[in-house]
Amino acid sequence: MSKIKYKACIYARLSKDDGDDAKKESNSISNQKALVRDFLSNYPEIEIVAEKVDDGYSGVSFDRPAFNEMMEMIRSRQVNCVVCKDLSRFGRNYIEAGNYIEKVFPFLGVRFIAINDGYDSAEKQNQSSNLVIPFKNLINDAYCKDISVKIRSQLEIKRKKGEFLSAFAVYGYQKDPEDHNKLIPDLYAAEVVKQIFHWKLEGMSQGKIASELNKKGVLCPMEYKLANGENIQTAFRGSDKAKWSSNTVKRILQNEVYIGVLVQGKQTTPNHKLKNRVTKDESEWVRIENAHEAIIDHDTFMAVKDLMNRDIRTSPEEETVYLFSGFIRCGDCGQNMVRKTIPAGKKKYTYYVCSTNKSGKGCSSHSISEAELSDTVLHAVRAQIALIADIDRLYRFIDDLPENQKNIFNYDAQIIKLQEEVEKYKKFKMKLYENLEEGIINQQEYFQYKNNYTTKINDAEETIESLKKERQEAVEGNHRDNVWISVFRRYENISELDRRVVVELIDSIEVFEGNRIQVNFKYKDECRRAIEYIEKLSHQVVMPKPVKGGVPLWQGKVESRPVLLYA
């Protein structure tokens, strides 16, 4: 029996990745410590002076809190013996585990015991033991790699199924009590998110929004989570109590999660041994639409996204941006128009001028007063709303027509005729070879006719597909997906312009020489298709006249002076 007295530290470890339920039970912290204590009861020369436990830590890395504490005790000579259940509890990194067992512990004079593996560094090891221990460490390392691959694969499957996998729900949502992999709106926080988007559309900057939230005493996302009892740690907390910041507001305004889109798998680790996270290419992200209930409608989100991409600045003296900020540009050089205020006595007059000209780089001033611009744009908006109201009314008229009246172009007859032509040309192609064999045509004529018939067949089949699509649109009135119409119709009784109207309806405003103004509206492609569809229908069906103040739809654009506005 050894006369050396040892001061031992029992080391136990358990991670979430350690096998099936039965194995987890056998590897439980309490079982590990009980097994070691029972083993050491037969070794009177070993005194237990400490127990260190890493619960929930992987064996791949040796950077574990309790393990580091044990190493400090070893370096300060408080411990000279380490005992664990087996090598896998000590660690699963083949290289580092071998380094500690074969180099570090012998150098520090530490006795190491792995009970279930029959290893005790104080006993004389035979040659087979010296081979088995590294091999077991290698097996443990390989096991950890295999578990890592399986976990990554399972997580990827869950992401593609639209399951939410983060530890904490995004601000504005909470985890469904019945399914923690699904998000449901948090009624209070969701209202804050809606208010943030509303303020942004009203013209407030991210900084102003953050200030307003702090002024009202609204808890920022992290403080809100802490107030709800969530144990969250973050690097964004810069003081005792975190507050709203412009960056926090910006992250909310840019997050697709609020329109029901779940984007996950943005980051990963190089392998199971390295824990530093790297960002994956966007093409590798898992993006699932309609994964949960949306807080913000799609049109509002896209309008805000458009605003975030524009060059918009807020005056230091103003709470919100100017009415046309980020939307008005010179029609000749394409650069932004800048707002200029000129005092005249007790009054101030506001104008927009070309930024290129103002900086002395050419072009002309294109100067136009803000009042004149507002009146002109308001007139244009009203005209566009009247146009779209007529489109909506005519769509509803078409929806009420019987199907046989909608089928005014006799699509079915045209399709049948073309299908007969396809069959006819296919038969001609089949007879060509017979004609070649019988000497009716030569080889050159054979290939010429064959290519000709093939071209006619392809053209007829393309036309058939096009007619089928047109027929479907004629039957359905192409009305179901026209959400854009409701965006304009909600402003039918507009009496004055505000920032929200500009943001939601207008794409850009161009000012040309001579104060000619062009207002480019959003959804112009959808509007053009609607007009083309109704115009085509109007040749065969008696359509109702436009409402008073409306415009003929088939013109495709609305013109008046000094306004030129394209549908």
TORPADREN-773598 format. One record per residue: residue in one letter; x, y, z of N, C-alpha, C, CB in turn. Coordinates in steps of 0.02 Angstrom, whole numbers, plus 50000, padded with zeros to 5 digits. Glycine has a CB too. Layout:
N
aXYZXYZXYZXYZ;...
# end
This chain:
567
m500434994050000500005000050000500455006250000499525000050062;s500265010949958500665017049951500665020950016500395021349893;k501265023750033501325027950093501195035350078502025027050124;i501155037050014501025044049994500305045750009501175045249919;k500205051550040499525053850053499305058449996499485057550122;y498705056949972498445060849915497835065049936498255056149856;k497835071149912497255075449920496885075649853497475082849943;a496295072549854495945071249791495375076049777495685064149790;c495285077349713494695081049689494295076349645494905087549650;i493665075549663493205071549621492965076049565492605068649663;y493055073749503492815077849446492245074249411493395079349396;a491675077849402491095075049367490875079849312490505073549417;r490645077049257490405081249202489825077949167490985082649151;l489355082149144488785079549106488565084949057488195077449154;s488485083048994488235087848944487555085348919488735088748885;k487235089548880486575087848852486635082748795486215094048827;d487245081548773487345077348714487595070348731487845080548668;d487545068348795487855062048816487385056048810488085062548887;g487195054648748486845048348735486115048248750487155043148772;d485835041948753485115041048764484935041848837484895034248739;d484285041348852484045042548920484345037848971483285042048922;a484415031448952484685026548999485405028349018484645019448969;k485785030248967486485032048980486535038449020486865032748914;k486075043149007486075049349045485965047949119485535054049020;e485535043149133485395041449203486025038549236484825036349208;s486385034149200486985031149229487545036349235487225025249186;n487535041449191488045046649193487855052549236488205048949123;s487295052349269487065058049308487595060149359486395056449344;i487595066549375488115069249421488115065449487487995076749432;s487525064349514487485060949579487765053949575486765060749604;n487615050349521487875043549513488635043549504487545040149452;q488885048449468489615048749458489965049749526489795054549410;k489715054549564490045056049629489975050149677489745062349660;a489395046849676489295041149721489765035449703488565038649717;l489855034149638490305028849616491025030349637490265027849539;v491245036649630491935038449648492045037849723492095045549624;r491565040249762491625039849835491685032549858491035043249870;d491255028349829491265021249847491945018149829490705017349811;f492205019949772492855017349750493415019649797493015019749678;l493405026049815493945028749857493905026349930493935036249856;s493345023649950493285021050018493775015350031492565018650032;n494015012349977494505006849983495225009349978494375001649928;y495305015949974495975018849969496075023850026496075022249899;p496285021550084496365025950142496885031450132496545021950203;e497355030350086497875035450074497605041450034498465032350038;i496985040750008496705046249967496165049750007496415043549899;e496275056250018495785060450055495415064950005496145064750110;i494755064950008494355069149963494325076249993493625066349954;v494615081049956494625087949981494175092649940495345090549980;a493965090249881493535094649839493145090449789493975099849800;e492585093149768492175090149715492015095649664491525086849745;k492185094549603492065099449550491595096449497492735101849518;v491095100349480490575097849434490465102849377489915096549472;d490495100449316490305104349256489665101249228490885104349202;d489115104049247488465101349225488215105349165487935101649284;g488145101949108487905105349048488475107649003487475111149066;y489085104949013489655106948972489905101048930490225109649016;s490055102548867490305097448821491005095348840490285099948748;g491175088948825491845086448839492345088148785491815078948848;v492125091448731492585093148677493085098348699492185095548615;s492835103448733493275108848756493445107948830492935115748745;f494065109548847494275109348917494215116048952494995106848922;d493925120848917493805127448946493125127248982493815133048891;r493135123849041492525123149081492645126149149492305115549087;p492135129449178492235133049242492505128649298491585136049264;a492185123049311492395118749367493075115549353491865113249380;f493195113649290493845110649272494405115749284493835108349198;n494285122049265494795127249275494915128449350494575133849241;e494375128249390494465128949463494885123349491493775129149498;m494775117249466495165111449489495895112249470494885104849458;m496035114849410496725115849389497075121149432496755117849315;e496705126249453496985131249498497175128149565496495137149508;m496745123649590496895120249653497515115749646496295116049676;i497595112849586498185108649573498815112949573498115104749506;r498775118549540499375122949535499565125849603499245128649485;s499065126849647499215129549714499345124049764498625133849738;r499435117849741499615112049782499075109949831500255113449820;q498455112149820497905109949864497665103049844497325115049860;v497795101049782497565094649755498145091449718496945095449709;n498235084849728498735081249689498475074549663499355080049732;c497805074049662497485067949636496815069749605497405062549692;v496685067449545496045068649511495725061849497496145072649444;v495085061249518494735054949508494075056249472494615051449577;c493935052449420493295053049384493035046149367493375057449320;k492415045949347492095039449333492435035849276491345040549316;d492545039449219492895036449162493205042049120492415032049119;l493565040049069493915044949027493435049648991494345041248977;s492835047148972492365051448936492105057148980491775047248910;r492075055949048491865061349093492415066549099491685058549163;f493045064449093493605069149096493615073549035494275065249103;g493525070548976493505074548914493455070048854494115078948909;r493215073148797493125069248736493575071748679492395069448713;n494045076148696494515078648646495145074348650494675086248657;y495255070348598495795065448597496475068648612495825061848529;i496625074148579497285077248586497375080348655497395082548532;e496885084348677496955087748742496915082948800496415093048749;a496475077848797496435072948851497105069248859495865067948838;g497385067248801498035063848803498585068348830498225061448733;n498555074848813499055079548837499045080248913498945086448804;y498425080648942498365081249015498615074849049497635082649035;i498395069049022498545062549056499295060849050498125056949025;e499595062148991500275059948979500805065148994500345057748908;k500605071748995501115076949005500985081549064501175081048942;v500395084749064500255089849115500235086949185499605093349099;f499825081649195499755078749262500405075749287499215073449262;p500775071849246501425069249270501905074949289501745064749217;f501915080349249502365085949263502185089349330502335091049206;l501535089749345501305092949407501275088049466500615096149397;g501445081749453501445076749507500745074849528501825079349567;v500285074549482499585073049497499425065849478499115077949459;r499125062449524498885055549512498195056049479498865051349578;f498105052349423497475052549388497165045649386497565055349316;i496515045249406496165038849407495525039349367496015036649481;a495445034849318494815034149281494545027249297494905035149202;i494045026949342493845020649374493615015349324493295021949423;n493105016749284492815011649240493295009549184492175014249209;d493805013649169494285011749118494895008149148494525017949080;g494885007249215495425003549248496095007049244495474996749219;y496075013649242496705017349235496865021049300496665022349176;d497485019949324497745023449383498475024949370497645019149450;s498645031249363499325033149344499845031349397499365040549330;a499605030049459500085028249513500295020949507499765029449582;e499915016949471500095009949462500525009149400499465005549458;k500955004149401501395002949344500975000349286501964997849362;q500985003949231500565002149173500954997349128500335008449133;n500604992149106500914987649057500854990648987500604980549060;q501154987448937501174990048869500484990648839501614985748825;s500044985548855499374985748826498974991648853499004979048841;s499064993348916498714999148946498925005648912498844999549021;n499575006048898499825012048864499525012948795500575011848860;l499325007548763499005007948697498255009148703499145001548658;v497945006048754497215006348762496985013348779496985001448815;i497325016748825497095023448847497055028348789497565026148901;p497575029248748497505033748690496955031548643498165034148652;f496885024948635496365022448590495665024248617496415014848581;k495575023548683494925025448713494795032848705494905023448787;n495325036948715495235044148705495035045648632495885047848722;l495335042048586495165042948515494435041048502495635038848471;i494205035548533493505033348526493035038648554493395026548561;n493205041348613492785046648643492745052748598493065048548712;d493315054548568493325060248521492875058848461494055061748498;a492935052948433492535051148374491795050948392492755044248347;y491635048648452490945048448475490655055448478490885045048544;c491055060148504490825067048509490715070048440491335071348548;k491155068448393491075070948324490435068148293491685069048281;d490305061748305489705058548278489075061748307489715051048293;i489085062948373488505066248406488395073248377488615066748482;s488955076848365488905083648337488575083648268489605086848333;v488785078848226488495078348158487755076848162488855072848117;k487565072248207486855070448214486435076348239486785064448262;i486715080048288486345085748315486255091148262486715088648376;r486785092648224486745097648171486215095648119487435098448136;s486205089248102485725086748054485005087348080485875079448036;q484905085648144484235086148174484005093348177484235083048244;l484465097848196484285104948200484105107748131484875109048229;e484465105548079484325107848011483625105547989484855105447962;i483445099448006482785096847990482245100848025482725089348009;k482355102448088481875106348127481795113448098482085106848200;r482355116348077482325123148047481895122947984483035125748031;k482005117847942481645117447879480905115947890481945112047835;k480735113347948480025112247965479715118547995479955106348014;g480105123848002479845130048029479805130248104479175131348001;e480195125948139480195126048212480685131248237480375119048239;f480475135048287480895140248317481375137048367480465145848351;l482035138148357482525134448397482925138748446482995130848352;s482855145248444483245149548489483015148848561483185156848467;a483465150548607483315149948678482775154948699483945151048720;f482775160948668482295166148688481905168548627482665172048721;a481275169848638480845172448584481055179548566480105172248605;v480955181348503481095188148479480605192948513481035188548401;y480835199148527480405204148558479775204948516480785210848565;g479205204948550478565205248515478215198548513478665207848444;y478605193248527478325186448527478495182948593478595182348467;q478165177448604478325172948658478255165848633477875174148721;k478565161148668478505154148648477815151448667479065149848680;d477515147748621476865144748634476925139848693476595141148570;p476535140748745476575136248803476465128848784476065138248855;e476085127648731475945120848710476455118148661475265120448679;d476865122548632477385120448584477935125648585477085119548512;h478475124248621479005129148629479405130348566479475126848683;n479265126648513479585127948449479155132148403479755121348415;k478645135248431478205139548392478115146248427477515136148382;l478115151648388478035158348415477315160648411478495163348378;i477095164148463476435167448463476545174648487475915163548508;p476135179348465476235186348484476185187348560475735190848448;d476635191448586476585193948654476185200448649477315195048687;l475575200448675475105205848662475385212748678474475204748703;y475735213448735476005219948754476575221948707476255219848827;a477075217648700477665219348660477485220048586478205213948668;a476985216248563476775216748493476505223748478476245211448477;e476145226648526475885233448517476455238548513475395235248575;v476985237448551477565241848548477885241448479478085240048604;v477945235448453478235234448386477805238048334478285226948369;k477155237348338476705240748291476795248348295475955238948305;q476875250948356476965258148366477615260448335476945259948440;i478135256348340478785258048311478725258748235479325252748329;f478395253948203478295254248131477865260248112477975247748104;h477345261648152476905267248139477295273848142476315267348189;w477705274648193478105280748200478585281548142478485280648267;k478875275948120479355276348064478995278748001479685269448051;l478395276247989478015278447930477795285747937477405274047921;e477705287947999477515294948010478105299748000477225295748080;g478705296947994479285301247980479785301748036479045307847963;m479705298148090480185298548145480805294448130479865296248211;s481385296948150482005293248142482055287948196482625298048145;q482545283348188482635278048238482825281048306483185273148216;g483245286248305483445289448367482865292748403483985294548354;k482425296148365481835299448394481355294348423481485303748342;i481285288648387480845283348412481105280548478480785277648360;a481765279448481482075276848543481965281748600482835275548532;s482055288248587481965293348638481245293448663482155300248612;e480775292848616480065292948635479885286948679479625293048572;l480155281048662480025275048702480325275648772480305268848666;n480935278348776481245279348841480865284448883481975281548833;k480615289748849480235294948883479585292048912480075300748835;k479275287448876478655284448899478755278848949478265281848839;g479395277148963479545271949012479445264948987479125273049072;v479455264048921479375257248893480035253548900479165257648817;l480005247548929480615243548939480885241248872480465237548985;c481545241748864481855239348803481825231648802482595241748797;p481945228448744481865221148739482215217148794482125218948673;m482845218848810483205214948860482895215848929483935216848861;e482755222148947482465223449013481765220249019482425231049027;y481405220148963480735217048963480785209548976480375218348896;k481285206448946481395199248957481585197949030481935196548910;l482025202149057482235201349127481635202349174482795206249144;a481215207249157480615208549199480135202649198480265214849176;n480155198849143479725192949138480045186649165479535191849065;g480625187549198480945181849231481395177649188480435177549260;e481565180149128482005176249084482735177649103481875177949009;n483135172349106483845172849124484255174149062484095166449161;i484295180549042484625182248980485245186248993484145186048934;q485775184748954486395188548958486555191048888486975184148986;t486775197248883486915200148817487465205248823486285203348788;a487815206348767488355211248765488085218248751488865209448712;f487425218748736487135225248719486985229548779486505224248679;r487045226748838486885230548898487485234748919486665225948956;g487405241248915487975245648928487945249048995488015250748875;s487395248449033487335251649098486925247149144487005258649092;d486805249549205486425245549253485735243749226486355249149319;k485425248549192484775247249161484815249349088484205250949199;a484735244449045484785245848973484185250048950484825239348933;k484305254048898483775258248870483715257048795483905265748884;w483185259548767483095259248695483645263248661482385261748674;s483895260748605484385264448565484165264248492485105261348574;s484475268348451484305268448380484455261748347484675274148344;n484995258348370485165251848342484635246548359485855249548367;t484365246848420483845242148440483225243148396483655243148515;v483035249448386482455250948343482595248648272482295258548344;k483195249848247483375247848179483325240248170484085250148162;r483565236448220483525229048215482795226848210483865225748275;i482355230048248481645228248245481345229948177481255231948301;l481505235848151481225237948087481465233648029481395245248074;q482035230348037482325226347982482185218847990483065227447979;n481865216848044481775209748058481145206848025481745208548134;e481245202147979480685199047943480235194847987480955194847886;v480455193348048480055189148092479365192248104480415188048159;y479325198948099478685202348115478165201748059478825209648128;i478365199148000477875197747947477775190247940478105200847880;g477975186447992477855179247993478405175047961477225177847958;v478965178247944479515174647912480035172747965479845179047856;l480225166247965480715163848013481365162347976480455157448050;v481885166147993482545165147962483015162548015482815171847930;q483275156548005483715153448054484325150348019483345147948094;g484805148148059485405145048031485875150047999485215139747981;k485895156148026486335161247996487065160148015486115168148019;q487175156948073487865155948096487985148548112488005160348158;t488615146748113488795139848131489495139948161488765135148069;t489735134148182490425133448206490805129248155490455130248278;p491455130448147491845126748097491815119248105492565128948099;n491845116848168491785109748183491605108848257492445105848166;h491555102648280491325101348348491825103348401491165094048355;k492455104948382492955106748431493015114348439493625103848411;l492865118048385492925125348387492245128448400493235128048322;k492205132948449491565135948468491475143048442491505135948543;n492005145848410491925152548382491435152248323492615155548359;r490945156748323490405156548273490595160548211489755159148304;v490415157748153490545161148089489875161948053491055157248045;t489795167348016489175168747979489175164947913489085176347967;k488635161347900488565157547838488345162147782488065151647848;d488455159947721488215163647663487455163847664488475160347597;e487165169547643486435170447647486055164947610486245177147619;s486355162147557486025156847519485935150547560486425155247456;e486305149847615486265143947658485785144847716486945142047684;w485525150947726485055152047781484405148347767484915159647790;v484075146347820483425142947813482875148247824483345136947865;r482495149547772481985154847773481295151747761482135160347720;i480865152047812480195149147808479675154647814480095143747863;e479255155347762478725160447764478105157647799478545162747693;n477705162147827477095160247863477235155147918476575157447814;a477805155847951477985151148005477575152548068478725151648020;h477325158648076476945160548135476515166648118477425162048196;e476105168748165475665174448153476065180848146475155175048210;a475905184748094476255191048082475995196548128476175193248008;i476435200948150476255206748189476165212848143476795208248244;i476585213148091476585218648043476385215947975477285222148039;d475935219647939475735217347873476305218547824475095220947849;h476295214647770476845214547721476965221347690476705209447667;d476425224947671476495231447638476835236547684475805234147617;t476645236547748476955241147796477705239647803476615240647865;f477875233147809478575231247816478985233347755478635223547827;m478705232247695479075233947634479135241547627478725231047573;a478625245247649478655252547646479215255147692477975255747666;v479265252147751479795254047799480485252047771479675250847868;k480515246147741481145243847712481385248647658481065236747682;d480905251047618481065255947566481335262347597480445257347522;l481015264547651481235270547686481955269847713480755272247744;m482105263947740482765262747769483315263147716482775255947804;n483125261647653483625261747599483715268647568483425256747546;r483285273347586483335280047558483795284447600482635283247553;d484035289647568484465294447603484015299547638484965298047554;i483845298247701483385302547737483715305147800482735298747755;r483705311747808483995314847868483475319047904484615319147851;t483525319247969483065323348008483415329648032482785319348069;s483085335248024483365341548049483425341248125482925347648028;p483965343848154484055343648227483485346948265484705347148247;e483155352048233482615355548267481945351948260482555362648241;e481915346848218481285343648202481235336748235481195343048126;e480615334848252480495328148280480425322948225479855328248323;t480195325048167480085320348111480425323048048479325319248098;v480495318747998480785320847934480285325147897481005314747891;y480525328747847480085332947807479645328547763480495337947764;l479085331447740478575327747704478855323747645478045332447679;f479285326847604479525323647543480245321147549479475328447485;s480515321047609481205318947620481325311947593481385319347694;g481835311347549482015304847521481625302847460481945299647573;f481125306847440480685305047384480745309647324479975304947408;i481025315547332481035320447277481725321147248480785327347303;r481765320947181482405321547147482325325647083482695314647131;c482885327947057482905331746995482765327046937483585335346985;g482275328846894482105324546838482615324646783481455326646810;d483065329646782483565330146728484225326846746483675337346712;c484495327946806485135324946824485065318946871485575330146857;g484465317946899484335312046940484555312747012484675306246911;q484865318347031485095319247100484515321747144485695324147103;n484615321147210484095323247257483975330847253484285321247328;m483355332747267483195339847277483295341147351482465341647252;v483555347047368483665348747438483185354347459484405350847450;r483005354047521482525358947549482895365247570482125355847608;k482625370947552482955377347566482445382247594483305380147502;t482575385247651482115390047682482395397147675481985388347756;i481975401647648482185408647637481745413247679482155410547562;p482035416947728481645421647768481495428047728482015423447834;a480885430347735480685436647703480255440547752480295435447635;g480565445247788480205448747841480055444047898479565451847814;k479435443647917479225439147971479035432247946478655442248010;k479035431447880478845425147851479445421247826478345426247794;k479335414747817479855410347789479555406647730480135405447842;y479925406447676479695402947616480155396947604479685407747554;t479845391347590480235385147581480215382947508479965379547627;y480805381247482480875379047413481285372547410481215384647370;y481205368947355481645363247341482055365047280481225356747329;v482715363847284483155365347228483595359247214483595371647244;c483845358947153484275353247132484935353547171484415353447055;s485125347947201485745347647241486365348447198485785341147280;t486325346147135486905346947090487035354347077486775343147023;n486495358047063486565365147050486785368947112485905367947023;k486505366947169486675370447232487415369747249486245367747290;s487715364047230488425362947245488875365647190488555355447254;g488565369047139488955372247086489245367447036489495376147115;k488935361647025489195356646979488785356046915489225349947014;g488385361146901488005360946839487255360446851488225355246797;c486885357846800486165357246800485865364246811485915352246855;s485215364646827484915371146844484545370346910484425373546788;s484325375646940484055375247008483405371347013483945382247036;h482995371546958482345368146959481945370347020482435360446960;s482035376347043481735378647105480965378347102481955385847120;i480675375447154479945374947159479755375747232479685368247130;s479235379447246479035380547315478715374247344478535386547320;e478815373347409478535367547443477775367547439478765367347516;a477465373447443476735373947441476475371747373476515381147456;e476805374147319476585372147251476685364647240476985376147198;l477245362147265477385355047258476855350847294478085353447285;s476685352847356476185349047395475505348947360476115352147465;d475295354847334474655355147299474645350647237474495362347279;t475195350847200475235346847138475225339447154475865348647099;v475625337347203475655330247221474985327947249476215329047273;l474645332047288473995330247315473495329147257473725335647363;h473515333647207473085332847149473235326247113473185338747101;a473875324647106474075318347073473845312247113474835318147065;v473915312647179473695306947221472945305847214473875308247295;r472565311247215471835310547208471655307447141471495317347216;a471995309747088471855306947021472015299547018472245310746967;q472585297547048472775290547048472285286347088473485289647076;i472065288847145471575285247186470925284347147471445288947252;a470715289647111470095289147071470185283847016469925295947039;l470775283646985470915278646934470865271646962471615279746903;i471165270547020471185263847050470505261947078471715263547105;a470115266947101469435265447123469025262847064469105271747153;d469125265747004468785263346944469005256246926468915268046885;i469655254946932469915248246919469565243246965470685247846929;d469525245047029469205240647078468475239447060469265243547149;r468125244947041467415244447025467305239946963467115251447013;l467745240746913467685236746852467865229446865468125239546796;y468345228346909468505221446928467895218046960469115221246977;r467565221647004466975218847037466425217546986466715223547092;f466355221946937465865220946883466035214446845465865227046835;i466675213446830466885207446794466765201246835467625207946774;d466905201646901466795195946945466075193646945467005197647017;d465605198346935464895196646936464635193846870464495202746955;l465055194246817464835191446753464815183946755465305193846696;p464335180746720464335173446714464975171246679463705170946675;e465195165146691465825162746663465825162846587465975155746688;n465245161346556465225161146483465335168046453464575158146459;q465175173446491465285180146466466015182246476464825185046502;k466315179646528467025181246539467455178046485467245178946609;n467235172446460467625168746410467515171846341467425161346409;i467565178546337467375182246277467845181146219467345189546293;f468445179046230468915178146176468895170946148469615179746199;n468415167446171468325160546147468975156546154468095160546074;y469255157046215469885153646227469855146246212470095154646299;d469315143046233469265135746223469305133846150468605133146253;a468945137646107468955136046035469655136946007468455140545997;q469995142346028470675143546003471155138046026470935150346027;i471085136046089471515130746115471415124146078471395129746191;i470775122346067470625116046032470915116145961469855114846029;k470835121945927471085122545859471845121645857470895129245829;l472185124845905472915124245907473135117145924473205129145959;q472775113845969472935106845986472875102345925472485104346043;e472355103645884472265099745822472855100945774471605101645787;e473095107245772473665108745729474285105045753473805116245728;v474385104845819474955101245846474945093945825474965101845923;e474365090745833474295083645813474415082745738473595081045832;k474165087545697474255087045625474995087345607473875092745590;y475365092045637476075092645621476485086745647476355099145650;k476265083845701476605077945727476525072045679476335076045797;k475935071345650475815066045600476235067245538475065065645581;f476285073545517476705075245459477425073245471476655082645443;k477665074645533478355072845550478465065345546478535075445620;m477975061545570478035054245569478055051445498477455051145608;k477705054745451477685052345382478305054245342477075055045347;l478675059045369479255061445332479755055845316479605066945371;y479885051645366480385046245356480145041445301480505042445422;e479485039845301479215035445250479305038545180478465034045263;n479175045245176479255048645112479985048645089479005055845117;l480445049045138481155048845121481355041945096481585050645182;e481095036645128481255029745108480975028145039480975024845160;e480385030845024480065029344960480315033844904479305030144966;g480755038544921481055042844871480615048744851481205038944811;i480085050044888479645055644872480015062244886478985055244914;i480405062444940480815068344957481535066144967480555071845021;n482005070744955482705069044968482905070745040483165072844918;q483535069345057483765070345127483745077645148484475067545135;q483935082145103483915089245119483205091645133484215093345061;e482735089345092482035091245102481765088245167481605088945042;y482015082245183481805078845245481965083145307482145071845251;f482595085445311482795089445369482455096345369483555090345371;q482345099145310482015105645305481295105245330482025108145232;y480925100145307480235099245329480205097645404479885093645288;k480665093445426480675091345496480765097445542481235086145509;n481255101845527481365107845567480765112545565481995111545543;n480455113045506479875117345498479295115045542479665117545424;y479155108445540478605105745581478755106345656478485098345562;t479385105345674479575105845745479465112945771480315103845755;t479655117945730479555124945749478815126545757479865129645697;k478395124145711477675125445714477355122145775477335122945650;i477595116145792477335112645851477505116545914477615105445855;n478145118745920478365122445980477985129045987479115123745977;d477895132645931477535139045933476815138045955477565142545865;a476485132845928475785131545945475715129646018475505125945900;e476185125646044476145123546114476265129546162476665117946128;e476715134146143476825140146184476205144546184477425144246157;t475875145146126475255149146121474705146046163475035149846048;i474665139446163474155135946203474245137546277474205128246192;e474865137246301474995138746372474815145946388475725137446389;s474975150546343474805157546354474045158646356475115161846298;l473675155246311472945155946309472635152946372472665152446247;k472905147546396472645144446458472725149246516473005137746473;k473285152646519473395157346573472915163246568474125159846572;e472825165846507472375171446496471655169446513472415173946424;r471465163346495470785161046509470665160646584470665154046478;q471175158346621471115157846694471015164846724471725154446724;e471395169646699471335176446723470655179446706471885180846694;a470405177646647469745180146626469195177446671469605178446553;v469245171046689468735167946730468755170646802468835160246731;e469365171446828469425173546898469415181246905470065170846927;g469465184746850469475192046854470125194746881468905194446897;n470605190146893471265192246919471195197146977471675195446862;h470685196047019470515200847071470745198647141469775202147072;r470865192247147470985189547214471625192247245471005182047211;d472145193347203472785195247231472915202847228473335191647195;n472395206647214472495213847206472465217547273471985216647159;v472905215547319472935218747384473145226047377473425215047431;w473535227547325473785234347314473205239347306474235234547253;i472645237047280472065241547271471835244247338471485237847235;s471815239947388471575242147454472045247247485471505236147501;v472695247047467473165252047493472965259047471473895250347470;f472775259647407472555266247382471855268147407472575266347305;r471405263147409470715264747425470625267047497470285258747412;r471095265447539471025267647609471115275247615471535264047654;y471365278447561471465285647562470985289247515472185287347543;e470405286347501469945289147452469705296147470469345284547445;n469625297547534469365304047554469925308747577468845303247610;i470505307947549471085311847571470975319347557471725309447536;s471135323447606471065330747598471725334347603470585333447650;e472235330947632472905333947636473425328447639472965338647697;l474025330247618474575325347618474875324747688475115327447567;d475075318647705475505317747764476045312747746475085315347826;r476505311647791477085307447777476875300347760477555307447837;r476375297647794476175290747782475905289847711475635288647834;v475525294647686475255294347618475835294047568474795300347603;v476325298547577476905298747532477275292047533477385304447552;v477385289347592477765283147599477405277247568477905281747673;e476745276747579476385270847558476185270947484475765270047600;l476095276947455475835277247387476345279347335475265282047385;i476845283047354477295286147305477975282747305477375293647318;d478235281447245478895278647237479415284247232478935274047175;s479255289347191479715295047185479345300947153480335293147143;i479625306847163479365313047132479945316247095479055317947186;e479845317647030480375320546989480155327546967480525316146928;v480615332246976480485339146956480925340846896480605344147015;f480605342746840480975344446779481005352046770480645341146717;e481405354046723481455361146706480765363846687481965362246649;g480595369846710479945372746696479415370546745479735371046627;n479625367846802479155365546854478675360046831478755371346880;r478905356046783478505350246764478665344646813478655348046689;i478135341846841478215336846894477955330146872477855339146958;q478345324946887478125318046874478095314246939478605314446823;v477505311746955477415307747016477395300446997476755309847055;n477875296647020477905289347006477615285647065478635287046991;f477055282247053476715278847107476965271647115475965278747095;k476865268947173477025261947186476505257547151477035260447262;y476685251147142476245246147111476075248047038475595245447152;k476545251547004476395253646936476335247646888476935258546911;d476725242346900476665236446857475985233046865477235231546872;e475765232446929475115229346942474555233546910474985228647018;c474615240146915474115244646886474105244046810474255251946908;r474695243746780474735243146707474405236646683475465243446684;r474545231146717474255224646697473495224946704474535218946740;a473255228146758472535228646768472205232546711472375231946835;i472525238046691472245242246637472245238346571472655248746630;e472795234746557472825230846495472285225546493473525227646487;y472175222346551471675217046555470975219846543471705213646624;i470815225446577470155228446570470055231346500470055233946623;e470595234246472470555236946404470395231446354471225240446385;k470715225646362470585220046318469855217846324471055214246333;l469615217746386468925215546399468425220646371468815214446474;s468615227046372468135232346353467945232046279468435239046368;h468355228546237468185228046166467615223146154468805225746127;q467455218846203466955213746193466345214446239467255206946203;v466435217846296465905218646345465775226046356466085215046412;v465145227946362464985234946376465155236246449464225236546361;m465675240346460465915241646528465575247846556466685242546529;p465465248146621465175254246651465645260046643465015253046726;k465365266146640465775272146633466135273646698465335278046611;p466705277346693467055279246755466615283546799467695282946738;v466745283446864466375287646910466535294846897466525285746984;k466145299346923466245306446912466945308346938465695310646948;g467315311646895467995313546914468505308346897468025315046988;g468265302446874468735297146855469025298346787468395290346858;v469445293746763469775294546698469685288146658470515296346706;p469695288446591469645282446550470245277846564469615284246476;l470105271646581470645267046601471105265346543470355260746630;w470835265046483471235262546427471765267446404470785260946371;q471765273646432472305278246414472975275946443472135285246440;g472965272446498473575269746527473975274846566474005266946474;k473815281346561474145286346602473695292346609474835288346571;v473825296246661473425302146675473855308246660473165302246749;e473605312846620473995318746603473615325146619474185318546529;s473945329746649473675336346659474265340946671473165336646719;r474185347246667474745351846676474705355246744474755357146619;p475265355746780475925353646760476095346546781476435358346789;v475585342246790475695335446815475755330546758475135333246863;l476235326146761476265320446716476355314446761476855320946663;l475835310446765475885304946813475715298446778475435306046874;y476175293646786476085287246753475735282246799476755284346730;a475245278646771474945273146808475425267346804474255271146780;
# end
